[in-house]
Amino acid sequence: MEITGRVTGDAVVQQVNSNKQVVNFSIAINDNYKPKGSLEVKEVTTYINCSYWLNAKTAQWLKKGTLVQLFGRIGINVYNNSEGVAVGTLTFHTNNIKILAFAKKTETVTKSSAVTEKKSKKAQDLPF
């Protein structure tokens, strides 16, 4: 199965046992549709929890905003919560990650705009 979406937060590496690590992250998939007989377009965002077991170093590339294409399978977890109610969650078990677009670096954007601002102030201070 294949899904594509944006990473909603920086990936987290968790130690499972002494020699196993898992990369956990979630993605958001945006979709839209127009209900029958309506002119209004409805937008829907679906959030999917993902896990990647093959290489923990991959987490360094999975930053908030990164657009990824994932290949894998869906798994289901069922448990009783603290109130005794049965709860189910879906997890996408990823076996291949393809990065389509990296997240924008906000630090770089901020620094470059500050440099531009300084240059424009210097230009305004010229006596001629």
Order of alpha helices (4+ residues) and beta strands (2+ residues): beta-beta-beta-beta-beta-beta-alpha
